Amino acid sequence: MEGEPTAELIRAQLRRLRVNAELSQDEFGKLVHFSGSQVSAIELGQRPLDRFFLKRADEVLGTGGLLTSLLKLAERDGQPNWLRPWLEAERQAQQMRCYQPTLIPGLLQTENYARAVIRSADTLSEDEVEQRLSVRLDRQCILSQPNPPQFVAVIEEAVLRRADEGFKGIMAEQTTHLLECAGRPHISVHVIPVEVSVHVGLIGPFVLGRDANGGWVGHLETQLGGVVVDRDEDLAILLSRWESVRNEALSRRQSIELMKKAVTSWS
């Protein structure tokens, strides 16, 4: 669910702004393309906050994007405690190093791929899936901001090849997007070919971020959550392992050629 204090603030602001505009719930609903009963349910907290609804509400009420900005805060508040410190480190990073042996890195995922990955957690409701998806896609804006971090990712070739009949379309779209990302000057994607059978990275995924002061922080994801790594001894191990997995990977140009072949294989 959204972070409750912020979510309640959004609902209160929505009601206040609507009333100040002298609009009934039915009148307001027509302007934002929702029914009056749906507006009521959202204001009362009986229906989850909807990004499209709040975007239309901002436009109709002339808020300058207030409600959608508050929704982003609510979603951030709703993140698990173990993730919040890493989100802050991620936003402040000037350089990022990511190794992912089983998936496309989250910052490079398409909407359809990310939804499929999040939905694989069968304990989540559809609303929870969409909320987590929204947060993941919002996090990607750090790579398109005016001064983005240098982002280097290493993935396994097997990740590009894993797709059954029903997943081929999503994988083709995802790999095409990966190629587009790799074409940006601040993003590098390197692939470890299947010929490399065993290496230290297979122990598990990790991400490293370096801030403007030159300090590193790491993040490890597990089935039950994640761990922020900030001890010097542990960071030294992760930085060493980063060098190892990067050395096993193909060059940027060779990786791009391999990804192109992967896309062709889906058609």
Buried (B, 14 or more C-beta within 10 A) or exposed (E): BBBEEBBEBBBEBBBEBBEEEEBEBEEBBBBBEBEBEBBBBBBEBEBBBBBEBBBBBBEBBEBEEBBBBBBBBBBBBBBEEBBEBBBBBBBBBBBBBBBBBEBBBBBBBBBBBBBBBBBEEEEBEEEBBBBBBBBBBBBBEBBEEEEBBBBBBBBBBEBBEEBEEEBEEBBBBBBBBBBEBBEEEBBBBBBBBEEBEEBBBBEBBBBBBBBEEEEBBBBBBEEEEBBBBBEEEEBEBBBEBBEEBBEBBBEBEEBBEBBEEBBEBBE
